[in-house]
């Protein structure tokens, strides 16, 4: 965890955030557990730091999201999840059964669903697409 801690410290300094143990622990947890929800992140952080409040983790996640070190996603019907893959416009696939989330790179070539038919005057810089289905494990499970 030493190299992850050092990387986290460098990332925090790079966006002018003070380096604190909770910030390092939360950022490291997000990098090591992509698409984790807040409760999962709290569990990982507590393994590293011991007792830390829910509010502290929520505050750190909010700060990290605000400066662009993590991205918050919330598929319909799901709790918020956090990922470290920022700076690109990728999408997600979500299992309807177990809730597993995976990254999906943007389609290349003609992608009409990613081009707004009417931008209503907006300058669009991102499109969010969520693919839904069953992951390999859930689609091959025998029916009850």
C-alpha positions in Angstrom: 0.0 0.0 0.0 3.0 2.3 0.2 3.1 3.1 -3.5 -0.7 3.7 -3.6 -0.3 6.0 -0.6 2.5 7.9 -2.3 0.5 8.2 -5.5 -2.5 9.4 -3.5 -0.4 12.0 -1.8 1.0 13.3 -5.1 -2.5 13.4 -6.6 -3.8 15.4 -3.6 -1.0 17.9 -3.8 -1.5 18.2 -7.6 -5.0 19.6 -7.0 -3.9 21.7 -4.0 -5.7 19.6 -1.4 -4.1 19.2 1.9 -2.8 15.7 2.5 -4.6 14.0 5.4 -4.8 10.4 6.4 -8.6 10.2 5.6 -8.1 11.7 2.2 -5.2 9.4 1.4 -7.1 6.4 2.6 -10.3 7.2 0.7 -8.5 8.0 -2.5 -6.5 4.8 -2.2 -9.7 2.8 -1.5 -11.4 4.2 -4.7 -8.4 3.4 -6.8 -8.2 -0.2 -5.4 -12.0 -0.8 -5.5 -13.5 0.7 -8.7 -17.2 1.3 -8.6 -17.4 0.9 -4.8 -20.3 2.4 -2.9 -19.8 4.6 0.1 -20.4 1.8 2.7 -17.7 -0.3 1.0 -15.3 2.6 0.9 -15.9 3.2 4.6 -15.2 -0.5 5.3 -11.9 -0.3 3.4 -10.9 3.0 5.1 -11.6 1.6 8.5 -9.4 -1.4 7.8 -6.6 1.1 7.2 -7.3 3.8 9.8 -9.5 2.3 12.4 -12.5 4.2 13.4 -13.5 7.0 11.0 -16.9 8.6 10.8 -19.3 8.2 7.9 -19.4 12.0 7.6 -15.6 12.2 7.2 -15.7 9.7 4.3 -18.7 11.5 2.7 -16.9 14.9 3.0 -13.7 13.5 1.5 -15.6 11.9 -1.4 -17.3 15.2 -2.1 -14.0 17.0 -2.1 -12.3 14.5 -4.3 -15.2 14.6 -6.7 -15.2 18.4 -6.8 -11.5 18.5 -7.8 -11.9 15.8 -10.4 -9.8 13.1 -8.7 -12.8 10.7 -8.5 -16.0 10.4 -10.5 -19.4 9.7 -8.9 -21.8 7.6 -10.8 -25.3 6.5 -9.8 -27.0 4.1 -12.1 -30.8 4.1 -11.9 -32.0 2.3 -8.8 -28.5 2.1 -7.4 -26.6 3.8 -4.6 -23.8 6.2 -5.6 -20.6 4.6 -6.6 -17.1 6.1 -7.1 -14.4 5.4 -9.5 -10.9 6.7 -10.2 -11.2 6.6 -14.0 -11.6 10.3 -14.8 -10.7 12.5 -17.7 -12.3 10.4 -20.4 -15.8 9.9 -21.5 -16.4 6.2 -20.8 -19.6 4.5 -20.0 -20.8 1.6 -17.8 -22.5 -1.8 -18.0 -24.6 -2.8 -15.0 -25.8 -6.3 -14.1 -29.6 -6.2 -13.4 -29.2 -9.2 -11.0 -26.1 -8.7 -8.8 -25.4 -5.0 -9.5 -21.8 -5.5 -10.8 -20.6 -2.4 -12.7 -17.9 -2.4 -15.4 -16.4 0.2 -17.6 -17.1 0.4 -21.3 -15.1 2.5 -23.6 -16.9 4.8 -25.9 -17.9 3.5 -29.3 -16.0 4.7 -32.2 -17.2 5.6 -35.6 -20.9 6.5 -36.2 -22.5 6.8 -32.8 -25.9 8.5 -33.3 -27.0 7.8 -29.7 -24.1 9.9 -28.5 -25.0 12.9 -30.7 -27.9 15.0 -29.3 -30.6 15.5 -31.9 -31.2 19.0 -30.3 -28.6 20.4 -28.0 -31.0 23.2 -26.8 -28.1 25.6 -26.9 -25.9 23.6 -24.6 -22.2 23.1 -25.2 -22.2 19.3 -24.7 -18.9 17.9 -23.3 -20.0 14.5 -22.1 -22.6 11.8 -22.8 -23.6 9.2 -20.2 -24.7 5.8 -21.4 -25.5 2.9 -19.1 -25.9 -0.5 -20.6 -28.0 -2.9 -18.7 -28.0 -6.7 -18.8 -26.8 -9.8 -16.9 -23.1 -10.4 -16.1 -21.6 -13.7 -17.2 -22.0 -15.2 -13.7 -25.7 -14.3 -13.4 -26.6 -15.2 -17.0 -25.2 -18.7 -16.6 -26.7 -19.5 -13.1 -29.2 -22.2 -13.2 -32.8 -21.1 -12.6 -34.4 -21.9 -9.2 
